[in-house]
């Protein structure tokens, strides 16, 4: 089998891992497989009524996309490290995931300067937003064991804090950054203090990929310090498809975040835990399974949750999350003041996992919006994600401006 054939098979196999599933095949012709990575938005699209309406009533200086991944290979000296399995066609799912992410970030055809081309593409996309808009870039810590030792051989991707901080420092008009610090590290306190001194706006976790149990007493000191500093924790919950280890999916149980809330930490649950199921720990360690979203919803209605728990909208418009996750979040208007918008970039550039036509069928966007949205996406996936979410409607309900003006949340006081 030639290398091109192997790459194509790997890409097709990875669609399931990216969460497209059977629903994707129905909408396959809409966006195709590969991000065309077109350049500057044509003037007629930039002036389109849909784009103008999206910015209406917003101050772009307050619009921070709060869920953006730094991706690369480490070829710039950034310190990014990928699992070697992602470089080999012998591991088709991981190999294809890497190709999809790099293509989504338009860094796929730049050998030797992948880090730089990914960064340049992000800056171009920010230029296509209204002036003042920023992206919150995520660092991504490695797996750390119970003894506090790094386990790089078990880590899918590692993006050091120093690189995220450096990028935000070099381009302050475009980026802010969130640190990623494993709470089992022996030097977590020093790392957290340094991150705060360097302007980190939040801490980012992905428990199933990092091996973090948010309900462990090992996190108590970390939580106390986050609360004292007023620094929010952005953490994934529910089933994780993009990065993660299947045996550790239980660490994404939303109920495990109750411990952080009890310590007074502001917690942002990525994707509103809109995928998968978890054990209902309130009914015992061996209790029945329940939808992860329903467990997140339970926390949102509890007293601690009403003050401290938030959800981000990243990935909710993807094919496999729109029903029922996006619909449920739109319906719960009393949650809207506690929702924050994030794009989950580069995923809006992974073409097969979004379908504007599907959202139109559900009555969530006007059918007339589908063609311009598709065109916008070919040029600027971040603008596409923003305009799409600003265009959503359900029974007259839309996400309010506060969902998109997130700067104040990350600059308390």
N, C-alpha and C positions, 0 to 999 in steps of 0.2 A: 504494500500500500504506500503510495507516495506521500510526501509531507503535506502537500496541499489538501489531499483527501483526508488525512488524519486531522488536520486543523479544522476542516469543515465538520467532521463528525464530532469532534470535541466541542465545537461551538454549539451544535444542535443539542448535544447531551447536556450542556450547561444550562439550557433554558429552564429546565426543571429546577435546577439549583438556584436560579435567579428568581424563581417563583412564578414564571409565566404559566406553566401547566397547560392543561387542555384548553383553557379559555383563550390562550394566546393564539392557537392555531386558527381559530375562527376569524381573528382580526389580523392575521399575518400580513396581508397585502397593504395594510394601512401605512405602516412606517418602514417595513422591510427589516433587514437584519442588522445593517451597518449604519452607523452615524456618518452622514455625508460631510460633517465638519465644515459647513459653509462659513464664509467670512461675514463681514459686516452686514447687519440687517438692512435690506433695501429700504429706501426712503418711504415707499408706499406702505410697507409693513410697519415701519417705525411710527408713521403718522396714523396708523389704522385706528378707527374708533374704539376697537376692543382694547388696544394698548392705552389710549388716552383715558378710557373709562377706568381701567385698572389703577391708574395713578391718581384718579380724582379723589380728593379728600385725604390724601396721604402727604406727609412731609417726608421726602426721600431720605433726609438726614437721619430719620428715626427708623428706617427700614433696614434691619439687619437680618439676613438669611442665617438662621441659627443652627443649621445642620449641614455642614460642608466638609467633605473628606479631602485631605491631602493624600494624593496618590503618586507613586513613582517607583523607581527601582533602586534608588540610591546612587545612580551613576554620576550625580553632581557632588558627591561627598556629603549629602544631606543626612546620612545615617539611616535612611529608610532601609528596612530589610524585609524581604519576602521569603516565605517558605520555599525552599528549592523545588518542592513538588509543583509549584505554580509555573516553573520554567520548563517542565518536561511533559511531552505528549503522552508519556506513560501514565500520567495522572490526568485524564481528559477533562474531568469536571473542574479541577483547580486551574489547569492550564487555560481552559476556555474562559473561566471567570476573569483571569488576569487579562486576557485579550479583550473581553468585553469592557472591562473597566478602563483600560488604556485607550481603546477606541472611543468610549464614551467621553473621555477627557481629551480626545484628539491628540494623544501622545503616542499613538501606535506605530507611526512610521518615522520615528526620529531616533534611531539607534545611537546610543552614546550621549543623548541629551534628553532623555525621557522626562526626568524631573523638571528640567527647564521648560520644555515644550508644554507640559501640563500646566505649569504655573503661568506661562504666557497666555495660554488659552483662557484660563480663569480670569486673568486681568482684562482680556478682550471682552469677555462676557460681562464683567462688571461695567466696562465702558458702555455697553449696550443697555444698561439700566439707567434710570434717572440719576442725575448727579447727586452724590451723597450716600447712595446705597452701599452697604458693606456686606461681606461674607464672613461668618465666624468659622475659622478653620480648625479642624480637630487634629490634635496629636493622637497617638494610639499606642498605649503601653503594651509590653510583652506579658506573657504568662509568668507568674511568680508563684512558687510553691509555698506550702505551709511554713516552711523554714525561712522564707524570705529570699530564696535564691531565684535568679532569673532562669527561665526555661525557654531559651530561644529556639531550641529544636522542636518545641511544641507550639510555637507562635506562628500564626498565619501571616501577619503583617505587623511590623513595628515602625512607628513614625515618632521619632524623638521630640520631646518638648522643645529642645533647643532649635530644631528646624522650624517648627510652627511659629515659635516666638520670633525667630529671625525674619521669616517671611512677612509677618505682621509689622515688624519694625521697619523693614525695607520699604513696604508699600502701605503706609498707614491710611492712605486715602481709600484703599480697597478692602483691607482685611483687618479683622480682629482675630483672636485665637483662644482656644480652649485647651488647657493642659489635660494630660491623661496620666494618672498616677495610681498605681496598684496599691491598695491599702495594706497588703501583706508585706510590702517592702520595709526593710529595717529603717531606711532613711526617708520614709514617706513624709515626715514632718518637715525635714529640710527641703525636700523637693517641692512640697506645697508652698512653703514660704518663698522659695525662689520663684516659683511660677507666679505667685501674687505680685512679687516685686517687679516681675517682667511684664505685668499687665494682663495676665490670663483673666478671662471673663467668666470661666466656668471650668468644671472638671468633667471629663468624658469617660464613661465606662461602657464596655460591652461584656457583661458578665460571662456569657457562655463561651466567648472567645478568649477571655483573659483568665478564666478560672477564679472569678470573684463570687463569693456568696454574700449578697447584700444583707442577709439576715444574721451573719456571723458576728459574734462579740468582738472578733478581731478588727472589725470596722468601727468600733465605738469611738476610739480616739480620733480617727479620721473624721467621723461625722461631727464630733464636738468642735473640731477645728474649722470645718466647713461652715458650721452654723455660726461660730464666733466671727468668722471673716465675712459672712453673708454671701459666700460663693455658692452658686447653684451647682447641682449635680445633674448632668444630662446622661441618662442611662437607657439602654435598650431593654425592652421587656416583651414577653410573648415569644413566639417562635422566631428564630433568626435564620434567614436564608443566605444572606450575602457572605457573612463570615461567621464561623462558629463551629463548635464541635457538638455533634448529635448527643453524645453521652452527657454533655453539660447543659443541655437546653433547659433543664429544670432550674438552673440558676437565674433564668429570665422570668421566673414566676413573679408577677406584680406584687403579690402579698409579701414577698421577701423585702420589699422596699419600706414596709411599715416601720422597721427599725430606724431607718434614716429619718423618717417623718417624726418619730418620737423623740429624736435628738434635735429637732428644729431645723432640719436641712430643707431647703427648697429643692424639690426633685422634679425634673422634667423627664417624662416618660416618652422616649422616642417612638414614633408611629402609633402612639396611644395604645400600645400592646394589641394591635388590631389583627394579629395572626396567631393561630395555634391554640393549644389548650394546655392547662397546667393543673396540678393537684390543688384542690380547694383546701389549703392548709388550715383554714378555720374549722374544718371538720376532721382534723387529725392528719398526721404525716402520711397516712395511707388512705386518705379520703378520696372521694370520687373526683374525676377530672371535670373541669369547667372551662368554658372559653376564657382565654387570657384576657380578652376585652372585658368580659363580665367581672373579672376579678379587679381589673383596673377601675372599672366603673364603681365598684363597691368602695374602693379607696377614695375615689373622687367625692363620694357622698359622705364620708366619715368626717368628724370634726377636724382631725389633723389635716386631712386631705383638702378640706375647704380653704385652709389658709396656706398650705405649703405644696400641694401637689398640682402639677401642670402637665400638659401633654403637648407634643409637637406634631405638626401635620406632615412631617416628612414621609414620603412613600404612600400616603393615603389615597392618592389618585391613581396608583398602579392598578392594573387589571385585577389582580388577585386580592386587593385590599378594598377596592371601591364598594363592594358589597360583601358583608354589610358594614364594614368599618367606617368608611367615609360617610355613608348615609346616617349611621347612628350618631356620629359626631356632629353632623350638621343639624340633626333633630334636636340635640340637647343644647338649646340656646343658653341655658344657665351655665354651661361650661365655657362658653365662648370667651369670657374675660380671662380664662385660665389656659388659653390655647396660644401657641407660638408657632409662627410659620418657619419651616425649614425645607429646603429642596431635596436634601440627601444627595446633592451633586457628588459624583458624576452620574448617578443612576438615571436622572431624566434624559441623559444621552444614551442610555441602553435602549435602543429603539423598540424592541418587541414587547417590552413589559408595560407599555402605556397604550391606551386606545381612547382617543377622544370620541370616536363613534360609539363606543360602549357607554360612555358617560352621557352622550346625547340620547341614546336609547333609554337610559334610566331617567331622563328628564332633568339631569343635573346641570347640563349646559344647553344652550340653544344650538340647534343643528347648523344654523348659519355661522356659528363660531368655529365649527370644526375645521374648515379649510384654512382660515388664517392661522389658527393655532398650530396646525401641522406645519405650515410654512415657517412660522416663528421658530418652532422646535429645531428645524434643520439648520438654523443660523445660531440660535441662542437658547439652549435647553433651560437655563436658569430663568430667563425672561418668560419662556413658555410655562414653566412651573408656576411662576408668580401670576401671570395673566390668567392661566387656567383656574387657579384657586380663587382669584378675585371675581371670576365669572360664574362660579358655582351658585346654584340656587336650588332650594328644596322647600316647596310649599311657602314660597316667599321669604324663606330664611337664607341669609348669606353670612359669610364670616365678616365680622366688623373690622374696622380699620385697626383696632388694637391688636388683632391677631398678627398683623404684618409690621406694626411699629413696635418692634421688640427691643429697641435700644434701651429703653428705660428699665426693662427687666434685668438687663446685664450691667446697668449703671445705677444700682439702687441708691436713693438719696441724692 
